């Protein structure tokens, strides 16, 4: 049976509308797909850029760590305690580099933590440098002070040695000044009538005469003067009263001696030489002493 024309027209209109709606939906879906694809592409691009940026930051951080490691390796000191601390810090830097290498660049929390640790190690490095410089400066100052002290000590020793020598010289001068000296030392021959003469056959005794000089530095008290008289043959004249004496610790034989009381003023004295046997022609020699040394010499010629 033939289709009613009106129904056919309605059907065709309905089919046309259905096709139009389907085309619209298809266009909308296509647009949505394009937008989604564009959005996804943009997100992938953004993610890739961020990853590249984070990788760059990680690489830069790694370079900074390696540079700090090199700085620690080149930092040395002469102090054992600091060297021990340096070894600990070097180990910390090495461990930090190892942890960074094992961490993904996208782990921003860890990367920021490592940046803080790197900053802390840099501060420690600066502290070491300041400490070493301070200790080196102090060491140089102490070395300079020690050198100055040694110079001062050497100068003090020299000054002390010079002062000691001066004191010694003064002491020697004082001791020399204390030594008694004599003047007017003579040796005379006398006859039995006590008159002086030079005829050997008539001489009965000899007399040594001298004066101990005034000396304010000399010791006060008894002083014994010794005389040694030798004949022309050099034989020492001796008698029963002759004896031994010491001159600066050296033993000598005296012909005769006499003790006087010395109080710093000049003292005249005479010493008799008798009972020594007969006198002969020639020159008799006299030496006068105290226990401190020789006072002087004199001669007497007998004809």
VOBA-1610 file (N, C-alpha, C; in pm, whole numbers, padded with zeros to 5 digits, always signed):
BEGIN
Unk+00087-00117+00000Unk+00000+00000+00000Unk+00090+00122+00000Unk+00048+00215-00087Unk+00131+00337-00106Unk+00128+00420+00021Unk+00254+00480+00051Unk+00269+00565+00172Unk+00198+00696+00149Unk+00134+00732+00257Unk+00061+00859+00249Unk+00165+00970+00232Unk+00144+01061+00142Unk+00241+01169+00117Unk+00269+01252+00240Unk+00173+01277+00319Unk+00193+01359+00438Unk+00283+01286+00538Unk+00257+01158+00553Unk+00339+01079+00645Unk+00485+01072+00597Unk+00496+01060+00463Unk+00631+01053+00406Unk+00706+01182+00434Unk+00637+01293+00416Unk+00701+01424+00439Unk+00740+01438+00584Unk+00650+01397+00673Unk+00680+01405+00816Unk+00800+01317+00851Unk+00801+01196+00790Unk+00912+01105+00817Unk+01044+01163+00769Unk+01041+01217+00650Unk+01164+01275+00594Unk+01211+01392+00680Unk+01117+01472+00728Unk+01153+01586+00813Unk+01212+01538+00943Unk+01153+01429+00992Unk+01203+01374+01118Unk+01342+01316+01101Unk+01363+01247+00988Unk+01496+01191+00960Unk+01599+01301+00942Unk+01563+01408+00879Unk+01656+01521+00857Unk+01697+01582+00990Unk+01598+01599+01077Unk+01628+01658+01207Unk+01720+01567+01291Unk+01693+01435+01278Unk+01775+01341+01353Unk+01919+01345+01302Unk+01939+01351+01172Unk+02072+01360+01115Unk+02141+01489+01159Unk+02068+01599+01162Unk+02127+01728+01205Unk+02172+01722+01349Unk+02092+01663+01434Unk+02129+01652+01577Unk+02253+01566+01595Unk+02256+01455+01518Unk+02372+01367+01529Unk+02498+01437+01483Unk+02485+01516+01374Unk+02603+01590+01324Unk+02649+01692+01429Unk+02557+01756+01492Unk+02593+01858+01594Unk+02666+01794+01712Unk+02610+01680+01755Unk+02675+01609+01867Unk+02815+01567+01830Unk+02829+01518+01704Unk+02961+01474+01658Unk+03059+01591+01655Unk+03010+01706+01610Unk+03096+01825+01605Unk+03137+01867+01746Unk+03041+01861+01838Unk+03070+01900+01976Unk+03174+01806+02038Unk+03152+01677+02014Unk+03246+01579+02069Unk+03386+01597+02010Unk+03388+01628+01882Unk+03519+01652+01818Unk+03588+01772+01879Unk+03512+01878+01902Unk+03570+02000+01964Unk+03622+01971+02104Unk+03542+01895+02178Unk+03583+01861+02315Unk+03712+01780+02314Unk+03719+01684+02217Unk+03839+01601+02206Unk+03961+01686+02173Unk+03941+01781+02083Unk+04052+01870+02045Unk+04099+01951+02165Unk+04001+02003+02240Unk+04035+02085+02359Unk+04109+02000+02462Unk+04056+01879+02483Unk+04122+01791+02581Unk+04264+01756+02536Unk+04278+01727+02407Unk+04411+01692+02354Unk+04505+01810+02370Unk+04455+01932+02343Unk+04540+02052+02357Unk+04580+02072+02503Unk+04478+02052+02593Unk+04508+02068+02736Unk+04609+01967+02784Unk+04592+01841+02738Unk+04687+01738+02779Unk+04827+01768+02726Unk+04831+01814+02602Unk+04962+01850+02544Unk+05028+01961+02622Unk+04948+02061+02660Unk+05004+02174+02737Unk+05055+02126+02874Unk+04974+02037+02936Unk+05016+01985+03066Unk+05145+01905+03055Unk+05153+01823+02948Unk+05278+01746+02928Unk+05396+01839+02904Unk+05373+01947+02829Unk+05480+02044+02802Unk+05525+02113+02932Unk+05425+02153+03013Unk+05456+02218+03139Unk+05535+02125+03232Unk+05489+01998+03235Unk+05558+01901+03321Unk+05702+01880+03274Unk+05719+01870+03143Unk+05853+01850+03089Unk+05943+01970+03121Unk+05888+02090+03108Unk+05966+02211+03140Unk+06004+02213+03288Unk+05908+02176+03375Unk+05936+02176+03519Unk+06042+02073+03554Unk+06031+01954+03491Unk+06132+01849+03517Unk+06270+01896+03472Unk+06274+01960+03355Unk+06403+02012+03307Unk+06460+02117+03402Unk+06370+02202+03451Unk+06413+02306+03545Unk+06467+02244+03673Unk+06394+02143+03725Unk+06438+02076+03848Unk+06570+02001+03827Unk+06584+01939+03711Unk+06711+01872+03681Unk+06826+01971+03677Unk+06799+02090+03620Unk+06903+02195+03616Unk+06941+02241+03757Unk+06836+02259+03840Unk+06864+02301+03978Unk+06943+02194+04052Unk+06909+02067+04030Unk+06983+01959+04094Unk+07128+01955+04047Unk+07149+01974+03916Unk+07285+01974+03862Unk+07367+02089+03920Unk+07303+02207+03929Unk+07372+02323+03987Unk+07406+02299+04133Unk+07311+02238+04206Unk+07335+02206+04347Unk+07449+02106+04361Unk+07453+02009+04269Unk+07562+01911+04271Unk+07697+01978+04248Unk+07701+02074+04152Unk+07825+02147+04126Unk+07870+02225+04250Unk+07775+02287+04320Unk+07809+02362+04441Unk+07865+02268+04549Unk+07806+02150+04558Unk+07856+02053+04656Unk+07996+02007+04622Unk+08021+01980+04495Unk+08156+01936+04453Unk+08258+02047+04477Unk+08218+02173+04451Unk+08308+02285+04475Unk+08340+02298+04624Unk+08236+02280+04708Unk+08260+02286+04853Unk+08349+02170+04898Unk+08329+02053+04838Unk+08414+01938+04870Unk+08561+01967+04837Unk+08581+02030+04720Unk+08718+02068+04680Unk+08778+02170+04778Unk+08694+02266+04822Unk+08742+02366+04918Unk+08784+02300+05049Unk+08705+02201+05093Unk+08740+02131+05216Unk+08871+02052+05199Unk+08888+01991+05081Unk+09010+01914+05056Unk+09134+02004+05057Unk+09118+02127+05008Unk+09231+02219+04999Unk+09257+02294+05130Unk+09163+02280+05224Unk+09179+02352+05352Unk+09260+02266+05448Unk+09373+02319+05495Unk+09460+02247+05587Unk+09494+02336+05706Unk+09534+02274+05813Unk+09577+02349+05931Unk+09689+02274+06001Unk+09753+02342+06093Unk+09860+02281+06173Unk+09810+02239+06311Unk+09678+02232+06324Unk+09621+02205+06456Unk+09541+02075+06451Unk+09574+01983+06537Unk+09516+01849+06534Unk+09365+01851+06555Unk+09317+01932+06648Unk+09173+01935+06677Unk+09094+01984+06555Unk+09146+02086+06487Unk+09077+02138+06368Unk+09083+02035+06255Unk+09196+01968+06239Unk+09207+01866+06135Unk+09105+01754+06156Unk+09081+01718+06282Unk+08980+01615+06311Unk+08841+01664+06271Unk+08810+01790+06300Unk+08681+01847+06262Unk+08669+01856+06110Unk+08777+01890+06043Unk+08776+01897+05896Unk+08746+01761+05836Unk+08805+01656+05891Unk+08778+01521+05840Unk+08629+01487+05853Unk+08569+01526+05964Unk+08426+01500+05984Unk+08342+01576+05882Unk+08377+01702+05858Unk+08301+01783+05761Unk+08320+01731+05620Unk+08439+01684+05585Unk+08461+01626+05452Unk+08372+01503+05432Unk+08360+01422+05535Unk+08275+01304+05526Unk+08129+01344+05509Unk+08086+01450+05577Unk+07948+01497+05565Unk+07919+01545+05423Unk+08015+01617+05362Unk+07996+01664+05224Unk+07986+01546+05128Unk+08073+01446+05147Unk+08071+01329+05060Unk+07937+01255+05072Unk+07887+01242+05193Unk+07757+01176+05214Unk+07644+01257+05152Unk+07652+01389+05160Unk+07548+01474+05102Unk+07544+01461+04950Unk+07662+01455+04889Unk+07668+01437+04742Unk+07609+01302+04703Unk+07641+01200+04782Unk+07587+01067+04753Unk+07435+01065+04764Unk+07380+01130+04867Unk+07234+01134+04884Unk+07168+01211+04769Unk+07233+01321+04724Unk+07176+01399+04613Unk+07172+01318+04485Unk+07279+01241+04461Unk+07283+01160+04338Unk+07173+01055+04336Unk+07132+01008+04455Unk+07030+00904+04463Unk+06889+00961+04467Unk+06874+01092+04470Unk+06742+01155+04483Unk+06696+01211+04348Unk+06566+01185+04315Unk+06509+01238+04192Unk+06497+01390+04202Unk+06518+01455+04086Unk+06510+01601+04084Unk+06370+01650+04120Unk+06271+01564+04096Unk+06132+01605+04122Unk+06098+01600+04271Unk+06185+01542+04351Unk+06159+01537+04496Unk+06206+01669+04557Unk+06122+01770+04542Unk+06162+01905+04579Unk+06187+01920+04729Unk+06118+01845+04809Unk+06138+01855+04954Unk+06280+01813+04993Unk+06326+01701+04934Unk+06461+01653+04963Unk+06566+01750+04908Unk+06539+01800+04786Unk+06635+01893+04725Unk+06650+02017+04812Unk+06538+02070+04864Unk+06545+02190+04950Unk+06618+02156+05081Unk+06596+02036+05131Unk+06666+01995+05253Unk+06819+01990+05229Unk+06858+01937+05111Unk+07001+01929+05081Unk+07061+02068+05063Unk+06981+02161+05007Unk+07029+02299+04993Unk+07057+02360+05130Unk+06970+02333+05228Unk+06992+02384+05362Unk+07117+02323+05425Unk+07133+02192+05405Unk+07251+02125+05460Unk+07379+02180+05396Unk+07371+02209+05265Unk+07487+02268+05197Unk+07519+02405+05255Unk+07415+02485+05282Unk+07437+02617+05343Unk+07502+02605+05480Unk+07457+02505+05557Unk+07516+02483+05690Unk+07664+02448+05678Unk+07698+02359+05583Unk+07838+02320+05564Unk+07923+02437+05515Unk+07864+02526+05435Unk+07937+02645+05393Unk+07968+02735+05513Unk+07870+02749+05600Unk+07892+02830+05720Unk+08004+02769+05806Unk+08000+02635+05815Unk+08106+02566+05891Unk+08241+02591+05828Unk+08247+02585+05694Unk+08371+02612+05621Unk+08424+02752+05652Unk+08336+02853+05649Unk+08378+02989+05681Unk+08430+02999+05824Unk+08361+02925+05915Unk+08407+02925+06054Unk+08547+02867+06068Unk+08575+02758+05991Unk+08709+02700+05994Unk+08813+02801+05946Unk+08779+02869+05837Unk+08874+02965+05779Unk+08906+03076+05878Unk+08799+03129+05941Unk+08820+03235+06041Unk+08903+03183+06157Unk+08872+03061+06203Unk+08942+03003+06318Unk+09089+02979+06285Unk+09115+02923+06166Unk+09254+02896+06126Unk+09331+03025+06111Unk+09269+03126+06047Unk+09336+03255+06031Unk+09368+03317+06167Unk+09271+03306+06259Unk+09293+03363+06393Unk+09406+03292+06464Unk+09406+03158+06454Unk+09513+03081+06520Unk+09648+03108+06456Unk+09649+03121+06322Unk+09776+03152+06254Unk+09828+03289+06296Unk+09734+03386+06304Unk+09773+03520+06348Unk+09826+03516+06490Unk+09753+03442+06576Unk+09797+03431+06715Unk+09931+03359+06723Unk+09948+03255+06641Unk+10074+03181+06643Unk+10190+03269+06599Unk+10164+03351+06494Unk+10270+03442+06449Unk+10304+03543+06559Unk+10199+03592+06626Unk+10222+03688+06734Unk+10300+03624+06848Unk+10259+03499+06883Unk+10330+03429+06990Unk+10474+03400+06950Unk+10493+03365+06822Unk+10630+03340+06775Unk+10713+03467+06783Unk+10652+03579+06740Unk+10723+03708+06748Unk+10751+03744+06893Unk+10650+03720+06982Unk+10671+03750+07124Unk+10781+03663+07183Unk+10781+03534+07142Unk+10884+03444+07193Unk+11022+03487+07146Unk+11030+03529+07017Unk+11159+03576+06964Unk+11204+03702+07038Unk+11107+03792+07063Unk+11141+03914+07138Unk+11186+03880+07279Unk+11115+03781+07341Unk+11153+03741+07477Unk+11292+03680+07478Unk+11323+03599+07374Unk+11457+03541+07367Unk+11562+03649+07350Unk+11529+03750+07266Unk+11625+03859+07248Unk+11644+03936+07379Unk+11531+03962+07447Unk+11541+04033+07575Unk+11619+03951+07677Unk+11595+03818+07676Unk+11668+03732+07769Unk+11817+03733+07738Unk+11848+03728+07605Unk+11990+03731+07566Unk+12053+03864+07606Unk+11977+03974+07582Unk+12029+04104+07622Unk+12046+04113+07773Unk+11950+04054+07846Unk+11960+04054+07992Unk+12081+03973+08037Unk+12102+03857+07969Unk+12218+03776+08006Unk+12347+03852+07979Unk+12351+03919+07862Unk+12473+03996+07831Unk+12492+04108+07933Unk+12379+04176+07964Unk+12390+04284+08062Unk+12433+04229+08198Unk+12378+04112+08234Unk+12414+04051+08361Unk+12560+04009+08361Unk+12604+03952+08247Unk+12744+03912+08236Unk+12835+04033+08246Unk+12794+04142+08177Unk+12875+04263+08185Unk+12877+04317+08327Unk+12758+04315+08392Unk+12751+04363+08530Unk+12834+04275+08622Unk+12825+04142+08600Unk+12904+04050+08680Unk+13053+04076+08661Unk+13091+04100+08533Unk+13231+04129+08506Unk+13274+04259+08572Unk+13184+04358+08566Unk+13215+04486+08631Unk+13232+04469+08782Unk+13138+04389+08840Unk+13148+04363+08984Unk+13277+04290+09015Unk+13309+04191+08928Unk+13433+04116+08948Unk+13555+04207+08938Unk+13550+04296+08836Unk+13662+04389+08821Unk+13672+04481+08942Unk+13555+04530+08986Unk+13556+04617+09103Unk+13604+04542+09227Unk+13561+04415+09236Unk+13604+04334+09350Unk+13755+04315+09347Unk+13805+04288+09225Unk+13950+04273+09212Unk+14021+04402+09248Unk+13959+04514+09201Unk+14021+04642+09234Unk+14017+04667+09385Unk+13902+04633+09445Unk+13891+04651+09590Unk+13991+04561+09662Unk+13998+04434+09617Unk+14093+04342+09680Unk+14237+04388+09660Unk+14261+04440+09538Unk+14396+04493+09512Unk+14421+04614+09600Unk+14312+04692+09619Unk+14329+04811+09702Unk+14351+04777+09848Unk+14307+04657+09888Unk+14324+04616+10027Unk+14466+04570+10058Unk+14541+04537+09952Unk+14676+04484+09974Unk+14767+04592+10031Unk+14836+04556+10135Unk+14931+04650+10196Unk+15051+04671+10105Unk+15096+04796+10101Unk+15216+04830+10026Unk+15315+04897+10121Unk+15440+04896+10078Unk+15545+04951+10165Unk+15633+05046+10086Unk+15700+05132+10158Unk+15798+05222+10097Unk+15921+05229+10189Unk+16026+05287+10134Unk+16149+05305+10213Unk+16210+05175+10259Unk+16203+05071+10174Unk+16260+04941+10213Unk+16413+04948+10198Unk+16481+04921+10305Unk+16629+04923+10304Unk+16682+04805+10383Unk+16806+04768+10351Unk+16879+04667+10427Unk+17014+04730+10464Unk+17040+04745+10593Unk+17165+04808+10639Unk+17242+04713+10729Unk+17376+04729+10727Unk+17465+04648+10812Unk+17511+04733+10930Unk+17529+04666+11046Unk+17565+04740+11167Unk+17679+04669+11240Unk+17764+04755+11303Unk+17874+04702+11383Unk+17825+04672+11523Unk+17917+04627+11605Unk+17879+04592+11742Unk+17839+04714+11824Unk+17887+04832+11785Unk+17848+04955+11855Unk+17719+05016+11798Unk+17647+04937+11716Unk+17518+04974+11654Unk+17530+05078+11544Unk+17653+05117+11511Unk+17669+05210+11399Unk+17659+05135+11267Unk+17602+05202+11168Unk+17590+05142+11035Unk+17724+05145+10965Unk+17759+05043+10891Unk+17884+05038+10818Unk+17878+04930+10712Unk+17983+04923+10628Unk+17980+04826+10518Unk+18102+04736+10516Unk+18182+04738+10624Unk+18299+04651+10628Unk+18256+04516+10682Unk+18267+04416+10600Unk+18210+04286+10632Unk+18270+04225+10757Unk+18397+04254+10780Unk+18464+04193+10895Unk+18414+04249+11026Unk+18356+04367+11024Unk+18311+04429+11147Unk+18158+04418+11167Unk+18091+04375+11065Unk+17945+04366+11073Unk+17904+04256+11169Unk+17810+04290+11262Unk+17761+04193+11357Unk+17613+04157+11334Unk+17539+04245+11272Unk+17399+04214+11240Unk+17353+04307+11127Unk+17236+04274+11070Unk+17174+04358+10966Unk+17035+04399+11013Unk+16984+04502+10953Unk+16851+04551+10989Unk+16772+04584+10862Unk+16650+04531+10856Unk+16558+04563+10746Unk+16463+04670+10795Unk+16452+04778+10717Unk+16366+04891+10755Unk+16263+04915+10644Unk+16141+04945+10684Unk+16037+04977+10585Unk+15921+05046+10655Unk+15832+05102+10574Unk+15711+05166+10626Unk+15590+05108+10553Unk+15493+05056+10628Unk+15366+05012+10568Unk+15282+05135+10541Unk+15238+05151+10414Unk+15168+05272+10376Unk+15026+05279+10431Unk+14978+05400+10440Unk+14839+05422+10482Unk+14744+05360+10379Unk+14642+05290+10426Unk+14546+05226+10336Unk+14413+05210+10409Unk+14313+05288+10367Unk+14182+05285+10434Unk+14104+05158+10403Unk+14142+05088+10295Unk+14071+04966+10257Unk+14128+04842+10322Unk+14250+04850+10368Unk+14317+04732+10424Unk+14252+04690+10555Unk+14264+04560+10583Unk+14209+04508+10707Unk+14287+04563+10826Unk+14213+04592+10931Unk+14276+04639+11054Unk+14317+04519+11140Unk+14419+04542+11221Unk+14459+04439+11315Unk+14604+04401+11300Unk+14645+04290+11364Unk+14785+04247+11360Unk+14829+04209+11220Unk+14947+04255+11181Unk+15006+04221+11051Unk+15151+04176+11078Unk+15186+04060+11026Unk+15324+04013+11041Unk+15398+04032+10910Unk+15516+04094+10921Unk+15602+04118+10806Unk+15718+04019+10814Unk+15743+03952+10700Unk+15851+03853+10693Unk+15960+03906+10600Unk+16086+03876+10635Unk+16198+03914+10548Unk+16281+03791+10517Unk+16330+03790+10394Unk+16422+03685+10348Unk+16550+03755+10302Unk+16660+03724+10365Unk+16789+03785+10333Unk+16883+03677+10283Unk+16941+03700+10165Unk+17033+03603+10106Unk+17172+03665+10096Unk+17274+03578+10116Unk+17413+03625+10105Unk+17453+03634+09960Unk+17575+03682+09931Unk+17616+03697+09789Unk+17609+03567+09709Unk+17611+03453+09775Unk+17601+03324+09704Unk+17456+03283+09685Unk+17363+03362+09736Unk+17220+03329+09723Unk+17169+03236+09829Unk+17247+03217+09936Unk+17206+03130+10045Unk+17124+03211+10144Unk+17010+03157+10183Unk+16921+03227+10275Unk+16982+03226+10415Unk+16990+03345+10477Unk+17041+03356+10613Unk+16936+03302+10709Unk+16980+03219+10806Unk+16888+03154+10900Unk+16946+03163+11041Unk+16855+03161+11141Unk+16897+03150+11280Unk+16794+03067+11354Unk+16804+03059+11483Unk+16713+02975+11560Unk+16569+03025+11558Unk+16549+03151+11528Unk+16414+03207+11528Unk+16350+03207+11388Unk+16427+03164+11289Unk+16373+03160+11153Unk+16261+03056+11146Unk+16165+03083+11059Unk+16053+02989+11045Unk+15988+02996+10907Unk+15884+02918+10893Unk+15814+02908+10763Unk+15689+02996+10766Unk+15651+03049+10651Unk+15527+03126+10639Unk+15463+03097+10503Unk+15337+03137+10490Unk+15263+03116+10365Unk+15236+03249+10298Unk+15258+03252+10168Unk+15224+03369+10086Unk+15124+03322+09980Unk+14997+03364+09997Unk+14890+03320+09906Unk+14887+03167+09894Unk+14907+03101+10007Unk+14900+02956+10011Unk+15030+02886+09977Unk+15136+02961+09940Unk+15264+02900+09904Unk+15358+02911+10024Unk+15417+02798+10065Unk+15507+02796+10181Unk+15644+02852+10142Unk+15696+02939+10230Unk+15830+02997+10210Unk+15902+03001+10346Unk+16036+03007+10339Unk+16117+03013+10460Unk+16157+03159+10484Unk+16140+03205+10608Unk+16173+03343+10643Unk+16302+03346+10724Unk+16379+03454+10701Unk+16497+03475+10784Unk+16453+03526+10921Unk+16362+03625+10919Unk+16311+03683+11043Unk+16175+03744+11014Unk+16102+03783+11122Unk+15970+03843+11104Unk+15937+03930+11224Unk+15832+04012+11203Unk+15786+04096+11313Unk+15640+04129+11292Unk+15566+04132+11404Unk+15424+04163+11397Unk+15399+04304+11447Unk+15314+04379+11373Unk+15278+04514+11414Unk+15128+04527+11412Unk+15077+04623+11485Unk+14932+04650+11488Unk+14901+04757+11383Unk+14827+04717+11281Unk+14799+04808+11169Unk+14654+04855+11179Unk+14634+04989+11180Unk+14501+05048+11190Unk+14469+05139+11072Unk+14537+05118+10962Unk+14511+05197+10842Unk+14609+05311+10824Unk+14675+05354+10929Unk+14774+05462+10918Unk+14912+05403+10887Unk+15002+05488+10839Unk+15137+05442+10805Unk+15210+05397+10931Unk+15281+05284+10916Unk+15355+05225+11028Unk+15499+05201+10986Unk+15596+05252+11068Unk+15739+05226+11045Unk+15781+05107+11129Unk+15864+05023+11070Unk+15914+04910+11149Unk+16053+04868+11102Unk+16123+04805+11194Unk+16257+04753+11167Unk+16262+04609+11213Unk+16336+04525+11139Unk+16348+04383+11172Unk+16498+04349+11177Unk+16542+04295+11289Unk+16683+04260+11306Unk+16712+04123+11245Unk+16831+04114+11179Unk+16880+03987+11125Unk+17015+03962+11191Unk+17020+03875+11291Unk+17144+03848+11361Unk+17157+03699+11390Unk+17272+03666+11447Unk+17303+03525+11480Unk+17289+03436+11358Unk+17331+03488+11243Unk+17324+03409+11120Unk+17462+03364+11072Unk+17566+03392+11152Unk+17700+03355+11112Unk+17779+03476+11063Unk+17903+03451+11018Unk+17987+03560+10972Unk+17938+03614+10838Unk+17964+03744+10819Unk+17925+03811+10694Unk+18045+03816+10602Unk+18024+03808+10473Unk+18131+03807+10373Unk+18111+03924+10277Unk+18216+03946+10194Unk+18206+04052+10094Unk+18100+04018+09990Unk+18036+04121+09941Unk+17939+04102+09832Unk+17806+04169+09859Unk+17712+04137+09772Unk+17580+04202+09780Unk+17483+04107+09847Unk+17421+04159+09954Unk+17315+04087+10023Unk+17179+04141+09972Unk+17088+04050+09953Unk+16956+04090+09900Unk+16848+04066+10004Unk+16748+04156+10000Unk+16636+04149+10094Unk+16504+04144+10017Unk+16415+04056+10063Unk+16276+04052+10014Unk+16185+04060+10135Unk+16088+04153+10130Unk+15995+04170+10242Unk+15855+04125+10197Unk+15785+04053+10284Unk+15654+03995+10250Unk+15554+04016+10363Unk+15426+04012+10325Unk+15318+03977+10419Unk+15256+03851+10360Unk+15158+03796+10429Unk+15093+03675+10376Unk+15013+03703+10250Unk+14991+03834+10217Unk+14918+03871+10095Unk+15008+03886+09974Unk+15141+03897+09997Unk+15228+03910+09883Unk+15356+03985+09915Unk+15434+04008+09808Unk+15563+04074+09820Unk+15545+04224+09843Unk+15621+04277+09944Unk+15619+04422+09969Unk+15725+04494+09888Unk+15841+04431+09871Unk+15946+04495+09795Unk+16082+04431+09822Unk+16186+04486+09756Unk+16322+04433+09768Unk+16420+04546+09797Unk+16538+04504+09848Unk+16648+04600+09874Unk+16779+04523+09873Unk+16891+04596+09863Unk+17025+04536+09861Unk+17119+04609+09957Unk+17219+04535+09994Unk+17323+04596+10081Unk+17460+04542+10041Unk+17553+04630+10010Unk+17686+04591+09965Unk+17783+04595+10084Unk+17852+04483+10106Unk+17956+04477+10208Unk+18090+04465+10139Unk+18186+04543+10189Unk+18321+04541+10130Unk+18417+04462+10217
//
